[in-house]
Amino acid sequence: MSHDAQGSEAPYDLVVSGGTVVLGAGRARVDLGVRGERIAYIGPGPLRGRATLDATDRLVLPGGLDSHCHMDQPPWEGHSTADDFGSGTRAALCGGNTTVMPFAMQMRGQSLRAIVDDYHRRARTAHIDYAFHLIVGDPTPQVLGGELPQIIEQGCTSIKIFLTYEGLKLSDYEILSVLAFARREGVMVMVHAENEACIRWLTERLLESRKTALRYHVTAHSEIGEREATYRAISLAELIETPILIVHVSSGAVVEEIRRARARGLPIHAETCPQYLFLSSQDIDTADMSGAKCVCSPPPRDRSNQPAMWRGLADGTLSVFSSDHSPYHYRDKSAKGPATPFTQVLNGIPGIETRLPLLFSAIQSNGLLSLEQFVQVTTTAPARIYGLYPRKGVIAVGSDADLAIWDPHKEVTIRNEMLHHAVDHTPYEGVTVTGWPVVTVARGEIVYADGAIKAAAGRGRFLACDRPLPRNPAPGSLLGA
């Protein structure tokens, strides 16, 4: 903590007083002084400020970092995401977030450089700061040898690869090439781990049997296929000796696979999302098409799976909690009416504004995570893993003044009409939560307060991420380190 409360340039531009602040070392009753865009002082008050936020009886947390979300992506199966950067980041900040990390998505035959340049143009309406993950769907020698190193130097230091989906899935050989590249460059590889052959084979058998109802989406995207793909991704990463992060883990069996790898000392990170803690396969299996609101891949599993997911989050096996906000309109997901087959339902659900309140409310009632763990999995861990710490992800002197002030007792019943995204539904309609962010501060600016958005579209900045890992010129000890 700083001990110079006022310094030579008092007053501060912004003072946050009277709250319980969650710092890197734990919670404390301290005041915060902000100068310009950064935190300048943490310690006892009183402080003088040009503007003051009274946080008495409230919690002051680092602004949330949603490290897995989709905004303004090019059309997927004929449909674009409902949220662009303007509406998506507006919803994010109203949910207590100050940083988002969406994806610049390259598919087969596309130039990654052109995709990233286009994504920079799309992001100009962002209300809060953002960084890009790179989806590499075509790791050609030109991409790995030319385009990708240049883009990494410009601050995109995480790569996502897919083991499924036409136009995106990589062969094991290609995965090894990407992992070896990542090890050399010191970048993180994120893996969508589902077995493509399992999905395709099961889908064909289901369609042959005329089993097209929504519930068969869960059958086609089996837990076994997810577990196998996770094991394979871990094995390939072990061969190359480089860390990876398994995204949107949905099942206890996959958690156990990751736990075993970590117990052997492998640097395997993993992420889960609200849909795997608060939704289930039962929510998909509806008589009407409303279950389409809960369709995503991998899908929510049976409710009996949720305790294993919570254990994984509590013991650190699942180190990141993101939204995987993938907003497609319900009207598009159910475009063919009650007879829409599961194969034609768009995959993805919205959740960028509700991510933090859902988890915050749950841990207040179940006690499975502490407040400090809540901050860790939603904010600090992704900032560290993706090269943004300590600029983002922590309340510390010198860090960006990104803050979310929470009323821990505020009761809110989630309704789509109250949310700020551009989607026509929320899968959490009618869910009541306790605890809600009431003020959001981004780089020292109050961007949301008392239900009013105060941020202008376009104020968000691109964040060039540091390399999260050491650079290793050798491709792995097996090949001669």
HELIX and SHEET records of a PDB file:
HELIX    1   1 PHE A   85  CYS A   94  1                                  10    
HELIX    2   2 LEU A  112  ARG A  122  1                                  11    
HELIX    3   3 ALA A  123  THR A  125  5                                   3    
HELIX    4   4 PRO A  141  GLN A  142  1                                   2    
HELIX    5   5 VAL A  143  GLU A  147  3                                   5    
HELIX    6   6 LEU A  148  GLU A  153  1                                   6    
HELIX    7   7 ASP A  172  GLU A  185  1                                  14    
HELIX    8   8 GLU A  196  GLU A  208  1                                  13    
HELIX    9   9 TYR A  216  ALA A  220  1                                   5    
HELIX   10  10 GLU A  223  ILE A  240  1                                  18    
HELIX   11  11 GLY A  252  ALA A  263  1                                  12    
HELIX   12  12 GLN A  275  PHE A  278  1                                   4    
HELIX   13  13 SER A  281  ILE A  284  1                                   4    
HELIX   14  14 MET A  289  CYS A  294  5                                   6    
HELIX   15  15 ARG A  303  ASN A  305  5                                   3    
HELIX   16  16 GLN A  306  ALA A  314  1                                   9    
HELIX   17  17 TYR A  330  LYS A  333  1                                   4    
HELIX   18  18 GLY A  337  ALA A  339  5                                   3    
HELIX   19  19 PHE A  342  GLN A  344  5                                   3    
HELIX   20  20 ARG A  355  ASN A  366  1                                  12    
HELIX   21  21 LEU A  371  VAL A  375  1                                   5    
HELIX   22  22 GLN A  376  THR A  380  3                                   5    
HELIX   23  23 ALA A  381  ILE A  385  1                                   5    
HELIX   24  24 ASN A  416  MET A  418  5                                   3    
HELIX   25  25 SER A  477  LEU A  479  5                                   3    
SHEET    1   A 4 ARG A  38  GLY A  43  0                                        
SHEET    2   A 4 ASP A  31  ARG A  35 -1                                        
SHEET    3   A 4 LEU A  14  SER A  17 -1                                        
SHEET    4   A 4 THR A  52  ASP A  54  1                                        
SHEET    1   B 7 GLY A  26  ARG A  29  0                                        
SHEET    2   B 7 THR A  20  LEU A  23 -1                                        
SHEET    3   B 7 LEU A  59  PRO A  62  1                                        
SHEET    4   B 7 LEU A 403  THR A 413 -1                                        
SHEET    5   B 7 THR A 432  ALA A 442 -1                                        
SHEET    6   B 7 GLU A 445  ALA A 449 -1                                        
SHEET    7   B 7 ALA A 452  ILE A 453 -1                                        
SHEET    1   C 3 GLY A  64  ASP A  66  0                                        
SHEET    2   C 3 ASN A  97  VAL A 100  1                                        
SHEET    3   C 3 ASP A 129  TYR A 130  1                                        
SHEET    1   D 7 PHE A 103  MET A 105  0                                        
SHEET    2   D 7 HIS A 133  ILE A 135  1                                        
SHEET    3   D 7 SER A 158  PHE A 162  1                                        
SHEET    4   D 7 MET A 188  HIS A 192  1                                        
SHEET    5   D 7 ILE A 244  ILE A 246  1                                        
SHEET    6   D 7 ILE A 268  THR A 272  1                                        
SHEET    7   D 7 VAL A 320  PHE A 321  1                                        
END                                                                             
